[in-house]
Amino acid sequence: MSIVPLVSGGLDSSLLVSLILDEAIPQHPLFVDYGQRFAEQEWSACTAVLSRIGAPPPIRMELSGFGRVVPSGLTNQSLDVFEDAFLPGRNLLLLLAAASYAYSQQSNAVAIGLLSEESHLFPDQTADFLASATHAFDVAFGHHITLVAPLMSLTKGEVISLATERGIHDTYSCHTGSSSPCGRCVSCREIAAARSVLHLGGD
C-alpha cells in the first residue's frame, strides 16, 4: 500500500504529509503547477518543508497551460485575487493528476488537504465532490483509487495548532506570490481569521 498526497508548500498539505509519515505509509508527494501565480514560491516552500520533516522529495507535474487558458485571480494578475478566486475545475484537475500518477506508481490512494465543509467556499471542497470524483476515476481507469481527505474534520485553527505542535514552519500560502502575506486573498484571510480565533480562545 502507498499513497500520493497532493502538496503545495502550505500548512494543510504539509500537515497532511506529516500525518502520513506517522502512519509509516509509503508516499509519493505530488506538486502540480497548474499556472498559479505563486507556483515558484509554493514549490520552494514545499521542497524545503518536506525535506525538513523527513518526507520524500515531491515530484513536480507541469500543467501550467491550464491556468493560462482558464483565468482566475489565482492565475491571472489582471483579475482580483479575492473576488475572482474561483478557478473552475482546479481540485478536479489536481485529483486527476494525482490519481493518474498513483496509477503509474501502483499506489492505491490519493490524499488532498481539504478542511471542514463548514468553511468551504467552492463546490469542489466537499465530501460529495470527492465521492463523485472517485466514481468518475473508477470508470475512467477501470481500477479503484481511494480519494481521502484526512483533514476534513479539522478547522483552519486546528490545522494551525497541529502544525505548530509538529514544528512545521516556513510554509507558503499567499495567492499573490508576494514575499509576505498580502492579507487580501482567500488563503491569507482564512489564516488570519483562524489565528484571531486562536488568540481569543487563549485569553
Residue frames relative to the residue before (quaternion, step in Angstrom):
aa qw qx qy qz dx dy dz
M 1.0000 0.0000 0.0000 0.0000 0.00 0.00 0.00
S 0.1187 0.7625 -0.6321 0.0703 3.56 -1.05 0.83
I 0.2558 -0.7807 0.5617 0.0983 3.55 -1.26 0.43
V 0.2686 -0.7307 0.6053 0.1658 3.56 -1.21 0.64
P 0.1136 -0.7870 0.6024 0.0697 3.62 -0.44 1.15
L 0.3777 -0.6842 0.5722 0.2487 3.56 -1.04 0.78
V 0.0651 -0.8234 0.5635 -0.0160 3.57 -0.69 1.09
S 0.1156 -0.8153 0.5667 0.0280 3.55 -1.12 0.75
G 0.5404 -0.6079 0.4192 0.4033 3.58 1.22 -0.22
G 0.5752 0.5875 -0.3748 0.4284 3.57 1.30 0.05
L 0.7409 -0.4204 0.2966 0.4317 3.55 -1.34 0.10
D 0.6896 0.5166 -0.2995 0.4098 3.57 0.76 -1.06
S 0.7373 0.4153 -0.2504 0.4703 3.59 0.69 -1.04
S 0.6053 0.5444 -0.3630 0.4534 3.61 1.10 -0.56
L 0.6434 0.4959 -0.3117 0.4930 3.58 1.03 -0.80
L 0.6060 0.5701 -0.3420 0.4369 3.56 1.01 -0.82
V 0.6738 0.4854 -0.2895 0.4759 3.59 0.86 -0.96
S 0.6370 0.5370 -0.3223 0.4494 3.58 0.99 -0.85
L 0.6644 0.4996 -0.3010 0.4674 3.59 0.96 -0.83
I 0.6301 0.5158 -0.3288 0.4783 3.59 1.06 -0.71
L 0.6000 0.5532 -0.3533 0.4572 3.58 1.07 -0.70
D 0.6201 0.5570 -0.3352 0.4391 3.58 1.02 -0.80
E 0.7070 0.4589 -0.2530 0.4750 3.56 1.07 -0.77
A 0.3492 -0.7691 0.4637 0.2673 3.57 1.34 -0.12
I 0.3669 0.7028 -0.5141 0.3274 3.56 1.07 0.78
P 0.4754 -0.6549 0.4912 0.3221 3.63 -0.79 0.90
Q 0.0235 -0.8231 0.5672 -0.0188 3.56 -0.85 0.95
H 0.2089 -0.7524 0.6178 0.0930 3.51 -1.28 0.65
P 0.1844 -0.8238 0.5238 0.1138 3.63 0.23 1.21
L 0.1167 -0.7985 0.5899 0.0283 3.55 -0.99 0.94
F 0.1402 -0.7580 0.6345 0.0566 3.56 -0.90 1.05
V 0.1434 -0.7997 0.5803 0.0560 3.58 -0.79 1.02
D 0.2007 -0.7310 0.6426 0.1113 3.55 -0.85 1.06
Y 0.0303 -0.8275 0.5600 -0.0273 3.57 -0.26 1.29
G 0.6773 -0.4803 0.2781 0.4830 3.56 1.29 0.33
Q 0.3490 0.7515 -0.4914 0.2682 3.59 1.23 0.32
R 0.5898 -0.6099 0.4139 0.3300 3.56 -1.07 0.82
F 0.7542 0.4064 -0.1656 0.4884 3.54 1.12 -0.73
A 0.2504 0.8274 -0.4788 0.1529 3.60 1.25 0.36
E 0.7036 0.4745 -0.2940 0.4397 3.59 0.80 -0.93
Q 0.6337 0.5099 -0.3305 0.4788 3.59 1.05 -0.72
E 0.6335 0.5200 -0.3232 0.4732 3.58 1.03 -0.80
W 0.6761 0.5115 -0.2983 0.4384 3.57 0.82 -1.01
S 0.6469 0.5212 -0.3155 0.4586 3.57 0.95 -0.87
A 0.6759 0.4750 -0.2892 0.4836 3.58 0.92 -0.92
C 0.6380 0.5583 -0.3212 0.4221 3.56 0.95 -0.89
T 0.6920 0.4690 -0.2865 0.4681 3.58 0.78 -0.99
A 0.6698 0.5053 -0.3027 0.4521 3.58 0.97 -0.84
V 0.6826 0.4898 -0.2975 0.4534 3.60 0.84 -0.97
L 0.6746 0.4961 -0.3107 0.4497 3.60 0.84 -0.91
S 0.6256 0.5276 -0.3323 0.4689 3.57 1.04 -0.73
R 0.6739 0.5243 -0.2919 0.4310 3.55 0.94 -0.97
I 0.7449 0.3886 -0.2328 0.4898 3.61 0.99 -0.74
G 0.5661 -0.6537 0.3587 0.3516 3.57 1.28 0.17
A 0.4327 0.6904 -0.4636 0.3481 3.57 1.17 0.56
P 0.6138 -0.5234 0.4163 0.4196 3.60 -1.20 0.32
P 0.5527 -0.6019 0.4424 0.3695 3.62 -1.07 0.57
P 0.4836 -0.6856 0.4565 0.2962 3.60 -1.00 0.75
I 0.3633 -0.6532 0.6130 0.2563 3.50 -1.32 0.46
R 0.2482 -0.7708 0.5697 0.1403 3.58 -0.98 0.85
M 0.1461 -0.7795 0.6062 0.0597 3.56 -0.84 1.05
E 0.2899 -0.7854 0.5329 0.1232 3.56 -0.77 1.09
L 0.1665 0.7665 -0.5984 0.1635 3.56 -0.46 1.30
S 0.2087 0.8493 -0.4698 0.1205 3.56 1.18 0.56
G 0.5282 0.6372 -0.4087 0.3847 3.58 1.18 -0.36
F 0.5542 0.6110 -0.3902 0.4089 3.58 1.16 -0.56
G 0.7174 0.4558 -0.2507 0.4634 3.56 0.81 -0.99
R 0.6233 0.5342 -0.3465 0.4539 3.58 1.14 -0.54
V 0.7302 0.4172 -0.2286 0.4904 3.57 1.05 -0.74
V 0.7444 0.2826 -0.1681 0.5812 3.60 1.10 -0.71
P 0.1570 -0.8557 0.4867 0.0796 3.60 0.02 1.25
S 0.1261 0.7349 -0.6649 0.0443 3.51 -1.30 0.54
G 0.6846 -0.4663 0.3424 0.4435 3.55 -1.23 0.01
L 0.5981 0.5641 -0.3549 0.4451 3.58 1.26 -0.29
T 0.7885 0.3325 -0.1411 0.4979 3.56 1.14 -0.63
N 0.7766 0.2927 -0.1315 0.5421 3.58 1.17 -0.52
Q 0.3880 -0.7643 0.4693 0.2121 3.59 -0.54 1.17
S 0.6075 0.5599 -0.3635 0.4305 3.59 1.19 -0.31
L 0.6628 0.4539 -0.2972 0.5160 3.59 1.30 -0.20
D 0.5710 -0.6158 0.4224 0.3410 3.57 -1.18 0.56
V 0.4757 -0.7175 0.4398 0.2559 3.56 -0.76 1.10
F 0.7164 0.3937 -0.2518 0.5180 3.61 1.19 -0.41
E 0.7241 0.4451 -0.2608 0.4578 3.60 0.65 -1.09
D 0.7685 0.3036 -0.1573 0.5408 3.60 1.09 -0.71
A 0.2525 0.8348 -0.4636 0.1563 3.59 1.16 0.59
F 0.6113 0.5741 -0.3730 0.3970 3.63 1.05 -0.58
L 0.0816 -0.7647 0.6389 0.0210 3.54 -0.84 1.08
P 0.3295 -0.7917 0.4731 0.2023 3.60 -0.14 1.25
G 0.8169 0.2392 -0.1970 0.4864 3.54 -0.90 0.99
R 0.4019 0.7557 -0.4609 0.2345 3.61 1.23 -0.15
N 0.7472 0.3990 -0.2503 0.4689 3.60 0.62 -1.05
L 0.6006 0.5345 -0.3645 0.4698 3.58 1.13 -0.54
L 0.6291 0.5242 -0.3252 0.4730 3.58 1.02 -0.80
L 0.6589 0.5110 -0.3106 0.4564 3.58 0.90 -0.92
L 0.6819 0.4828 -0.2921 0.4653 3.58 0.91 -0.89
L 0.6282 0.5247 -0.3366 0.4656 3.59 1.02 -0.74
A 0.6386 0.5210 -0.3193 0.4677 3.57 0.97 -0.88
A 0.7005 0.4741 -0.2699 0.4601 3.57 0.87 -0.98
A 0.6546 0.5079 -0.3168 0.4617 3.59 0.97 -0.82
S 0.6426 0.5123 -0.3189 0.4721 3.59 1.01 -0.78
Y 0.6475 0.4988 -0.3062 0.4880 3.56 1.03 -0.83
A 0.6276 0.5350 -0.3304 0.4592 3.58 1.00 -0.82
Y 0.6282 0.5383 -0.3281 0.4560 3.56 0.97 -0.87
S 0.6883 0.4905 -0.2806 0.4549 3.57 0.92 -0.94
Q 0.7134 0.4241 -0.2384 0.5044 3.57 1.19 -0.60
Q 0.4125 -0.7180 0.4447 0.3415 3.57 1.36 0.02
S 0.3495 0.6961 -0.5267 0.3405 3.54 1.06 0.87
N 0.3141 -0.7841 0.5090 0.1658 3.56 -1.08 0.61
A 0.7716 0.2692 -0.1738 0.5495 3.60 1.23 0.20
V 0.1790 -0.7319 0.6497 0.1005 3.50 -1.37 0.55
A 0.1395 -0.7903 0.5918 0.0759 3.57 -0.98 0.83
I 0.0635 -0.7815 0.6206 0.0074 3.55 -1.00 0.90
G 0.4560 -0.7438 0.4381 0.2166 3.57 -1.00 0.87
L 0.1697 0.7800 -0.5785 0.1677 3.58 0.71 1.02
L 0.3014 -0.7604 0.5514 0.1639 3.57 -1.07 0.78
S 0.8124 -0.2724 0.1979 0.4761 3.55 -1.35 -0.17
E 0.4998 -0.6713 0.4637 0.2906 3.57 -0.93 0.93
E 0.5408 0.6446 -0.4025 0.3607 3.58 1.13 -0.48
S 0.7637 0.3413 -0.1872 0.5150 3.57 1.11 -0.61
H 0.4122 0.7337 -0.4742 0.2585 3.60 1.22 0.12
L 0.3015 -0.7627 0.5548 0.1399 3.55 -1.13 0.79
F 0.7942 0.2812 -0.1055 0.5283 3.55 1.06 -0.77
P 0.6180 -0.6071 0.3552 0.3511 3.61 -1.10 0.63
D 0.6908 0.4665 -0.2904 0.4700 3.61 1.18 -0.38
Q 0.5797 0.5567 -0.3816 0.4564 3.56 1.11 0.79
T 0.5844 0.6062 -0.3379 0.4205 3.58 1.19 0.50
A 0.6376 -0.5180 0.4071 0.3993 3.56 -1.31 0.32
D 0.6122 0.5472 -0.3502 0.4507 3.60 1.05 -0.68
F 0.6282 0.5283 -0.3276 0.4680 3.56 1.03 -0.81
L 0.6618 0.5057 -0.3101 0.4585 3.60 0.90 -0.90
A 0.6510 0.5149 -0.3180 0.4582 3.58 0.97 -0.84
S 0.6614 0.5029 -0.3037 0.4663 3.58 0.98 -0.84
A 0.6456 0.5111 -0.3143 0.4724 3.58 1.01 -0.83
T 0.6203 0.5462 -0.3372 0.4507 3.59 1.01 -0.80
H 0.6629 0.4977 -0.3030 0.4701 3.57 0.91 -0.89
A 0.6545 0.5162 -0.3190 0.4510 3.59 0.92 -0.89
F 0.6779 0.4795 -0.2968 0.4716 3.60 0.95 -0.84
D 0.5775 0.5691 -0.3763 0.4484 3.61 1.08 -0.66
V 0.6895 0.4691 -0.2687 0.4820 3.55 0.95 -0.94
A 0.6938 0.5047 -0.2825 0.4290 3.58 0.87 -0.98
F 0.7683 0.3644 -0.1887 0.4913 3.59 0.98 -0.85
G 0.3091 -0.7344 0.5343 0.2823 3.57 1.14 -0.55
H 0.6888 0.3767 -0.2231 0.5778 3.53 1.24 0.53
H 0.3842 -0.7533 0.4860 0.2206 3.59 -0.89 0.90
I 0.0078 -0.7461 0.6656 -0.0115 3.53 -0.97 1.00
T 0.3508 -0.7603 0.5143 0.1852 3.55 -0.66 1.14
L 0.1928 -0.7557 0.6165 0.1080 3.57 -0.94 0.94
V 0.0173 -0.8219 0.5685 -0.0317 3.58 -0.63 1.11
A 0.1232 -0.7589 0.6365 0.0615 3.53 -1.24 0.62
P 0.1502 -0.8635 0.4753 0.0769 3.60 0.42 1.24
L 0.6839 0.4837 -0.2914 0.4620 3.60 1.19 -0.41
M 0.4294 0.7549 -0.4334 0.2407 3.59 1.26 -0.08
S 0.6437 0.4982 -0.3314 0.4771 3.59 1.22 -0.26
L 0.6609 0.5322 -0.2850 0.4458 3.58 1.30 -0.13
T 0.3806 -0.6641 0.5875 0.2626 3.53 -1.27 0.53
K 0.6709 -0.4734 0.3619 0.4413 3.57 -1.26 0.16
G 0.6274 0.5462 -0.3351 0.4425 3.56 1.02 -0.77
E 0.6579 0.4968 -0.3034 0.4778 3.58 1.00 -0.81
V 0.6102 0.5332 -0.3450 0.4736 3.59 1.08 -0.66
I 0.6492 0.5147 -0.3157 0.4626 3.58 0.91 -0.92
S 0.6617 0.5114 -0.3062 0.4548 3.59 0.92 -0.90
L 0.6842 0.4836 -0.2888 0.4633 3.58 0.87 -0.94
A 0.6496 0.5157 -0.3171 0.4599 3.57 0.97 -0.85
T 0.6370 0.5240 -0.3182 0.4674 3.57 1.02 -0.79
E 0.6455 0.5254 -0.3137 0.4570 3.58 0.96 -0.90
R 0.7264 0.4322 -0.2327 0.4811 3.57 1.05 -0.76
G 0.5107 -0.6786 0.4065 0.3369 3.59 1.24 0.08
I 0.3872 0.7022 -0.4990 0.3286 3.56 1.17 0.56
H 0.1504 0.8013 -0.5584 0.1535 3.58 -0.61 1.11
D 0.7804 0.3266 -0.2651 0.4626 3.55 -1.37 0.20
T 0.2827 0.7267 -0.5583 0.2834 3.54 0.94 0.96
Y 0.2775 -0.7559 0.5650 0.1802 3.60 -1.25 0.19
S 0.0032 0.8460 -0.5309 0.0493 3.58 -0.75 1.05
C 0.5278 0.6664 -0.4133 0.3263 3.63 1.17 -0.32
H 0.4072 -0.7517 0.4769 0.2041 3.57 -0.92 0.97
T 0.6087 0.5694 -0.3634 0.4161 3.61 1.20 -0.02
G 0.4375 -0.6874 0.4692 0.3405 3.58 1.15 -0.54
S 0.4458 0.6926 -0.4596 0.3322 3.59 1.25 0.17
S 0.6067 -0.5942 0.3948 0.3507 3.56 -1.21 0.53
S 0.7547 0.2057 -0.1510 0.6044 3.58 1.23 -0.43
P 0.6487 -0.5470 0.3444 0.4016 3.64 -1.07 0.64
C 0.4410 -0.7238 0.4700 0.2464 3.56 -0.85 1.01
G 0.3653 -0.7512 0.4740 0.2786 3.59 1.14 -0.62
R 0.6937 0.4872 -0.2695 0.4569 3.61 1.24 -0.21
C 0.6561 0.5433 -0.3322 0.4049 3.57 0.96 -0.79
V 0.7046 -0.4655 0.3267 0.4245 3.56 -1.28 0.34
S 0.6800 0.5062 -0.2953 0.4406 3.56 0.87 -0.94
C 0.6651 0.4972 -0.3053 0.4660 3.59 0.88 -0.92
R 0.6617 0.5028 -0.3074 0.4635 3.59 0.95 -0.85
E 0.6416 0.5314 -0.3214 0.4502 3.56 0.99 -0.82
I 0.6745 0.4848 -0.2884 0.4763 3.58 0.92 -0.91
A 0.6535 0.5172 -0.3164 0.4531 3.59 0.93 -0.88
A 0.6585 0.5070 -0.3091 0.4624 3.58 0.95 -0.88
A 0.6601 0.5069 -0.3085 0.4606 3.58 0.97 -0.87
R 0.6650 0.4949 -0.3088 0.4663 3.59 0.95 -0.81
S 0.6090 0.5461 -0.3485 0.4576 3.56 1.11 -0.67
V 0.6565 0.5022 -0.3025 0.4748 3.59 0.98 -0.86
L 0.6417 0.5236 -0.3208 0.4596 3.58 0.99 -0.84
H 0.6491 0.5218 -0.3075 0.4602 3.56 1.01 -0.86
L 0.6661 0.4970 -0.2989 0.4690 3.56 0.94 -0.92
G 0.6518 0.5357 -0.3079 0.4396 3.53 1.05 -0.83
G 0.6928 0.4791 -0.2763 0.4628 3.56 1.15 -0.55
D 0.5519 0.6328 -0.3948 0.3728 3.61 1.22 -0.14
